[in-house]
């Protein structure tokens, strides 16, 4: 059956015509402008870098599609769980992949399109320093001393987020990150000299990441598992997932009411008064998935030093992918992720006036019926409140690509529309064009909170400076 094309107006920005720039070679002028009217809702290309003498060579604009297959799965236990030191890796050869007992609807091979664009990556020195830093205070001190100079603009292969099939493929990878692949018994225990050590129950605790790659392992995608909880779709790691959600996306340790149990002890007794230094220190918790995601990425990059690595994820997994992308300069595509700018600022990652979000390869895809993505899953009448989730953040880094299913398709705001399977089947595969992506200008998190002497550090606006 032929798809019905839905072309809708952007929910947050008016339509406007834009000039499509085409890079030419050598003696020709760098750009030729086209005055042809563009189709509405076609997501813009990331600004193409102008090739100048001495710049990185600019490869051909178009590339053949890449076929990515499942290469490995990582699992790392959380610090407070029964298997806190568990760090395991499951590898898949082509033969093992074909023989694996996956569910009937689980794909293991995906096609994506790519294009050359700008990146914002840490220098070699910064990369080494980030790997050696063990505390949030250490990261703060390093970024204070270096600021955005610790990162460098460059060029690399990026996912083509204007291509709907690529957006769908990456979304399906995030869906697979929720699935159980524990049919095999040959997981490598990485914390014990790679010896085999089979136990029961370890898979119910911690963070999981699926790695997809092309045949020659030059392009890899790390898909990070999101929240496992009843209101978000169910799963086996719900307790620690909720802890991370409430720590990363609440204004003050999930203090949203007197009856709530907070995840850190930073509330100061007065309404909307919070110890900002305490909040930042709380992010040094060993149960924070961000530090685990870094560990998984660092193992991957050690094995594939020259590979281009992209990050993706859904919900909490999407926010973690975004934080990982900011830390290491990874091209990142997320789905229905809560606003992660709040967490990025508190973790002292690059942000704000020192970073042009319209240039970095970071795209957050979501729709207007998802209260988590839109930052409206708050208050006593919300599903998040009933589920014990303090999802108070709204602002995203990079750019957002918003499907306006409320105004254009008649949807109601409903937490059930947050689930990645519903997003794939009811949005991404129905709409034939990706909405135009844009920076959330003027977005502010936690504006009513007083963070004492660190208010300037923790009240997050889009114009704050990096490294403060």
C-alpha positions, 0 to 999 in steps of 0.5 A: 500500500502506498504511503500517505505523505504528510506535510506539516508546518513546524510546531515551533518555527514558521516555514521559510524558504532556504538556499540550497548550497552546493560545493563546487571544485577548485576554480569555481566559486565555493557556492551556487545558489538555487532560488527554487522553492523547497518542499516544506518539512524537508530537514535541512542539511547540516551546514556544508563546510567550505573547502579552503586550501589547507582544510581537510580534503572534502570527499564526494558529496554522495556516498553509497548506502552502508549496511550495518549489522549487529557486531557486539553487545555490551552489558555493565552492571550498576555500582549498587547492584548485585553484579556491580563489577560485571562488564561483559561483551558478546561478539557476533560473527556473520555466522553467529549472527545468522544462527542467533535466536532473535525474536521474529520481528528483530532485525539485525541488518540496517541500511543507512545513508551518510554525508560529510559534515562538521564535527566538534571533537576533543583534541587528542590531549583532551581525549586523554584527559577525559579518560583519566578524569574520575570525578565531576569536579575534575571535569569542571576544573579541566573545562574551566582551564581549557573551555571550548579550546579543548575541542576542535572543529573538523569534518567526518562522515555523518548520518544523513538525517534528511533521509527518512530511511536512515532515521528509521534504521537508526530508530530500529537499532535503538529498539533492539537495544531493549531486547534480550540477547542472552540466548548465548552463553559465551559472554566475555567477562571483561573485568577478569582478564576476559575469562568466561564466567557465567552466572544467573541474574546479572542481565537484570542490572545495569546498562546495555549497548548494542554495536552495529557496524559495516563489513569493514568496521569503518562505521560503527553505531552504538545504540544505548538502551533506554528506561525499562519501566511500566510507563515507558514500556517495561523491562528488567532494569527499572529501579536503576533506570529510574534513579538515573532519570531522576538524577539527570532530569530533575531540578533538585534530586527529584524533590517535587513534593514532600512525599517524594524520596529524593535521589540525593540530599541537596534540597534546602528545606525552603520551597525551590531552594537547592544546594547547587554544589551538592547537585553537581557532586551527586553526579559523581555517583557510581550508579550514574549510567553516564560513566558506564556509557563512557566506559563502553565507548572507550572499550569500543574505540580501543578496538576500532581506533580508526572507525567513525562512531555514531551514537543513538538511543531512545528515552534515557538511552537517547539522553545518554547518547547525547551526553556521550556525543557531547563528551567525545564529539560523536555524531548523534541521533536520539529519539524521544529523549528528555532534555539533556542540556541540564545534565550536560551543563552539570557535567561540564560538557561543551554547551552554550555560547561557546558552541554553535548548536546549529553546527554540531552533529547532534539531532534529537527526534521526537513528536509533540504527543510525547510529554517526556520529549516535550518536557511537559510530563510534570505535575500531580496529574502527569503519568511521570508523577504517578510513576515516580519520575521527576522529568523536569528538564525541557532543553536539548543540546544540538537541534530538535526535529519535531513531528507535530502529530498533535496539531496535524494528525489529531493526537493527544498528549499521552505517555504511551506514545513515548514508546519507541516501537510506537514511534517507529510504526506510527510516526517514522514509517508513516511520514515520508519526510523528516521535519526541519531540525532547529535549535531551541532558542531561549529554552530555560530549565529550572527557572523558578529554583534558587541554587544559592551561590551556584545559581548561575551554574545550574539555571540553564539557558541557551546563552550560558558560557561553556566551562563555567 
